Amino acid sequence: MYPHERSLVTQLKDKPFALIGVNSDKDLDKIRKIKTEKSLTWRSFWNGPQGTRGPISTAWNVEGWPTVYVIDHEGVIRHKNVRGDKLDRAIESLIAQAQSR
C-alpha cells in the first residue's frame, strides 16, 4: 500500500488530511530501514515488540493487517478497511465536508 499512500500524501498536501501508520513488525531497526527505503514521510508509530498484539492494535481492536480507518475531522471513524478507489472516494468526501464548515 506504500505507493498509494505516498501518492495520497502528495496529492492532498494542501488539504485537511493526515496519514498515520502503525507498524506491527517486532524489529524497530527493520522498521526504520523500511521507512527510509520506501520514502515514508508520514508519521508512523511502532506497535511495540509484541508485534500484532501490541498496545495500539489492542486498544483499537485490530485483528488483521493492514487495517485501514478513515477518521473524520471530529475524530469519528467513518470507514474501515476501504482500499483503492473506495478509499480515495471516502477521503475526498470527508475533505469536502471538512472544507464546507
Steps between C-alpha positions, in 0.01 A plus 500: 500500500800733528484634142131589535555654842795701367285634214222597743744692718633683193160572343341618823790697647301827503177341622374418850642149483746298704622146448611315811644151499553232761767240437470159662846368417674390819840634385521880539826523305339319206211748508737795490681350201175438311378853578814640338509257206131553415512880553226500761459863598188472713489430869515130579483352847657177620259251658778372726696178531176302534437561129137453403405467868651832600326781686373694198338206325356380830347839579347528151388134482708436189484134406657503153772688315469733328194657659399838360294753696377820338433748778318829446601845622312441828684175576213269405584178313299529179643211297693185577704284262428692182770481234580636155226707338266454797766642730557795267126576485464474877786743554377743234152501655630573849735772376206667322296483820782643709559785256131593486494579872 
